[in-house]
């Protein structure tokens, strides 16, 4: 597998589009609480925050359409509703969260400025990038990503080779599951179906390539981005675990990351971290706003006006929601993720599988089963836990917020066996 300059630029751009607020503040806190079980937590986190997003990029490379194509085998109506929900969640939660994290970690330690001012400047810059989207891959891939990666790598390597106090015991009984569910908060699997489309359209704007060339480029770029995410996540989780005796268990995610940067880079660590946070959050916000605007543009028959209006609305919404505290946004996000994440995971998986295993009938059945069995987790997350606890206790993995997993994959497996047996019976005239 050969990687040329364009592949690396696209891969770095993809990494920066993924890498935002949650990718920075979640892994260290996970390591802090995981303690000596940090390798198992890392396994779970990597599944939901690296493997699934990588499969999402592979699915985009195969489809080379829009996000609407992810659910078209169920029905156009379902796909439209699903995409609308995903884009509303993306532009209302992770995008504003990038502004909140930037303020708390890059502005507040140095200046007394109201969040409304910083959010406004932040999203004006996001809007400028979104309206000049043909240059996104080049700017992100050539300039911003290398800076982001080098600063993070410095924190990780210095932290690993520093002297640490004895590590505290883990707070988790099921570290793999805890890591898996915490990976939801990165929004990376959802991000893959959003920013994957951004990359495809950006490549199309740069010049025509054949279907095969585009597919190979996106796959290789996805591997580069996935490798970068794995290194960063594993390193930050490990650092959180190594230094967990130095911090109180109740420390906020942002304060922990600030503390780690000071312990590894010294007093200048705060400055380095502020640059890192600003760049990482900004690139993700650009990807979300651009992806949402692309979607609305496609629905509105390629209207450039629809793209511009959506980008402006997305940035205004970001300014408003950006006034919330980071932890408040994370809490608000949980119910939305409990509902939409299982559907997203299943759609990614189905779109990666060979066509012979994913007929329209199979698609519909698996997605319906996923929606039905993810409802108890969603209801529990919005305060109806007492009502659905007996149901969750009776379902396999129900107590781990994964009640949908076994029914979805059993449906996929059993329906394919049934279709195979039916074909065999037809061949032998049974």
N, C-alpha and C positions, 0 to 999 in steps of 0.2 A: 504494500500500500504506500504510494508516494504522496508526499505533502509538499505542494509548492507555496510560493509567497501568498497567492490569493487565498489558498486554503487556510493558512495561518491567520491572515487578516480577518477572514470571515469567522474563523473559530474564536479569535480573541473578541471580536465584536459580539458574537453570540454569548460568550462568557460574561461580558460586561452587561448585556441586556438582562441576563439571568440574575447577576450578582447585585443585590440591593440591600435594603435595610435588614430584612429578616435573615439573610445569609450571613450577615456580620454579627448580629446580636444574639441569635438563637444558639449556635453551636457551643460557644464558651459556657453559657449558662447550663446547657445540657450536660457538658463535661463536669461542671461544678457539682451538680446533683448526682451524677453517675458515679463519680469517684473511681474506685477500682474496677467498676464494670464498664468503663468508658469504651473499650473495644466493641462490646456487644451493643451499646447504644449507638455507636458509629455505624454498625451494620444496618440497624433499623433506619437511621437517619439517611444513610446513603441510598437505601432502596427507594424511599419516597422523594428524596431531594436530588438524586443523581441518576439512578437507573431509569426511573419513570420519565423524567424530563428528556433523557437521551432517547428513549423509545418514542416519545412524542415528536422529537426532531426527525427520527427515522420515518415516522408515519407521514410527516409533512413532506419529506424527501420523496416518499412513494406517491403521495397524492398530488403534490404540486398545484394545489388549488387554493381555496380559502378555508377558513375554519368551519364554514358551513358544510364542507365535505366530510368532516369527522362524523357527523350524525345523519348524513343523508340516507343511509340504508335503513334507518328507522323510519323516517319520513321527513319531508322538508319542513313541516310545521314544528316537529320536535327539535330539529337542528336549529331552526331560527330561535325558538324559545331558549334552548340550551345556550347558544352563543350569546344571546342578549343577556342572560343571567350572568354568564362568565365575565362579559365585558363590564357589566354594571358593578359586579363585585370587584373586579380588577381596578377600575377607575375610582371606586368609592373607598377602597380599603388599602391595598398595597401601595398604590400611587401616592395618596396623601401620607401614608406611613413613612415614605422616604423623606418627605419634607419635615415630619416631626422628628425623626431620628437625626437628620442633618442639623436641625435647630438644637436639640438636646446635647449633641456631641461635638458639633463643629462651631456653633455660634454662642450658645449660652455660657460656656466656660471662659469666653474672652470678652463678650460684649453684652451690654444690657439693651437688647432690642426686642420690641414686641414681635411675637410670632407672626402676626398679620403682615408685617413689613417683610420679614425674611421669606415667608411663604409666597408672597406676591412676586418678589424678585426671582425666587427659585422657579416658579411656574411660568414666568415670562420667558426665562431662558429655555425652559422645556418646550414652550410653544415655538420659539424661534427654531430650535432643532427639528421639531415635528413638521414645521412648514417647509423645511429644507431637507426633506427626508432622503433625497438621492445621495446625500453626502454622509449619511449616518454610519454605514459600514466602514467607510474609509477613516473617518475621524475616530470612531470608537476602537477599531481594530489597530490602527497605527499608533495612536497617542495615549488614549485614556486607559485602556486595559493593561498595557505593560506597567504603567505607574501603579495602578491598583494592585496588581499581582505582586510586584516587588516589595511594596510596603507590607502586605499581609505576610509574605514569605519571611520577611525580616523578623516580624513579631513571632511567628511560629518557630523558626529555627533558634532564635535567641532564647525563647521560652523553653524549648526542649533541652538545650544544653546548659541551662541555668541550674543553680542549687535550689532544691525544693524541700519544704517540710514534709513529714509523713502524710500520706494521702488519707483523707477521711473515707469512711465506708459509704457505699451507695445508698441512696434514698429510694431506689427503684426495685420493685419485686420482679418486674418483667422488662428489663432494659431494652430488649430488641423492639418490643411493642411501643414503649415510651419514646424511643428514638424515631420509630416509624411515624407516630402521630405528631411528634414535634416537627418532623419534616414537612407536614402539611402546611405549617405556618410560613414556610418559605415561599409558598405559592408557586414553586418551581414546576410542578407537573401542569398546573393550569397555565403557568407562564410559557411552557413549551408549545402549547397549542396557540398561544397569542403571538409570541415573538417569532415562532417558526414562520408564520405567515409574513411577518415584517421582513425577515431575511429574504424570503422568496421574492417578494415584490421589489425589494431593494436591488436584488440581483437582476431582476428583469429590467429595472430602470437603467442599470449600468450597461446593459448590452445583451443581445440574444445569445442564449446557449441552448444546446439540445437538451431534451428531457434527461437523457442518460448523464450528460455532463453536469447538469444541475443536481441530479440525484447524488452522484458521487461526491460533488463538492460539499453539499449539505451534510452528508453522512460523515465525511472526514472532519468537517468543521465541528460537527456534533461531538465526535470523539475527543477533539482537542478541548472543547468547552467542558465536556464531562470530566476529563482528566484533571483540568484545572479546578473544577468544583470539588472533586474528591480530595485533592491535596489540601485545599483550603479548609473544607469541613472537618476532615480527620485531624488536621493540625490544630484547629481552633478548639475542637472537642478535647483533644489530648491536653492542650494548654490549660483549659478550664479545670480538668481533672488534676493535673500536676500541681496547680496553685490553689486547689480548693480549700486547703487548710488556712490560707491567707485571707480568705474573705468570709463574711457572714452568709449563712444560707439564704437570708431574706434579701440580699442585695439585688438591685434591679439589673436587668440585662445590659442597659447602657452603661451603668456605673461599673459593672464588672469588666466590660470591654475596655473602658477607660483605664481601670486599674491594671489590667493585663498589659496595656500599651506602655504604661509608666514603668512597670516592673521589668519589661523587656527592653524598651528603648530609652528609659530614663525620662528626665523632665521634658526632653524634646519630643517624647512619645505622644504627648497630647496634640502637638502641632501636626505630626505625621498622621495621627489618627483622624484629625479634623479634615485633612486633605483627602484621606482614604474614604472616609464616610461620605463626604460631599460628592466625590466622583462616582462611587459605587451606587449611591442612592439616585443620583442624577441620571445615570445611564439607564437604570431600570424604569424610572418615571418616563423617560423619552420613549422607551420601548412600549410601555403600556398605553400611553396617549396615542402614539402612532398606530399601534395595532388596533385600538378601538376606532380611531378615525378611518382606518382602512376598511374595517368591517362595515361601518355605516355607509361609506362611499360605495362599497360593493352592493349593498342592499338598495341603495338609491341610484342604481344604474350608472356607476362610475362618475358620480357628480363631484367635481372638485369643490364646489361650494359646500356640499355636505361634509366633506373631509375637513375643511377649514372650520366650519361651525362646530363640529364635534370636538376638534382639537381645542378650540377656545372654551367650550363648555366643560371639557375634561379638566382643563387647567383651572377654571374658576371653581369647580367642585373640589379640586385638590387644595386650593387655597382655603376653602371653608373647612373641610375635614382635617386639614393640616393643623388646625388649632387644637385638636385633641391630643392628649397625652399618648405616648407610644403604647403603654400597657393597656390603656382604654381601647385603642384600635385593635390590639391583639385579642382582647376579650370579646369585642363585637364581632370579630372575624370567625370565632369558633363555630357558631351555628351555621353560618354560610358554608364553611369548609366541610362540616359534617354531612351536609347535603350534596354539595356539588363535586367534592373530591372523588367519592366512589364512582360516580358517573363518568368523570373525566378519566380516571384510571382504566375503567372498562373500555371506554371508547378508544383510548390510546392503544390498549392491548389488542382490541379487535382489528384496528386499522393496520397493525404491524403484522398480524397473522396472514398467511396465504389466503387468497380469495376462496379456495375450495372449502375452507373451514368456517367462512364467515358470510354465508348467504344472508339475504335480507331477513329471512325468517329467524335465523339464529341471532342476528343483530338485535332484532326487536325483542325476542324472548329474553336474552341476556340483560339488555338494558332495563326492561320492565322489572325483571327479578331484582336487579341492583337497586332500582328506585324503591321498590316495596320493602326490601330488607334494610335499607339505609334510613328509612323513616324513623324507626325507634331511636337510633343514635341522634338524629336531628331533633326529635321531640325532647330527648333527655337534655340536650344542650341548651334548650330554650326554657328550661325550668319545669319540665313535666317528667322528671326522673322517677318519681314515686309511681306514676301511672304506667310507665313502660319498663320499669325494672324487672317485673316478673317475666315479661316477654324476652328481654335481653338475657336474663339468666337461663332461659330455656333454649336459647339459640347458641350454636357453636361460635366461639369467639365474641359472643355478644357482650360479655363483661369487659372486653378490650376495645370496644367501639369499632369492631370489624365484623358485625353480624352479617353484612352483605357479601363478604368475601367467598365463603364456601358455597352458598346458593348460586352465586353468579357463575363460578367456574364449574360447578356441577352441571348447571344448565347447559353451558357451552359444551362440555364433554358428552353428556347424555344425548343431546340433540344431534351431535355429529355421529355418534354411534348409531342412533336411530336412522339418520339419513343414509349412512353407509350400509346398514342392514336392508333398508328399503331398496337401494340400488342393486344389491346382491340378489334380492328376491326377484326383482324385475328381470335381471339377466338370466336367471334360471327358471323363469316363468312360474314362480311359486305363488 
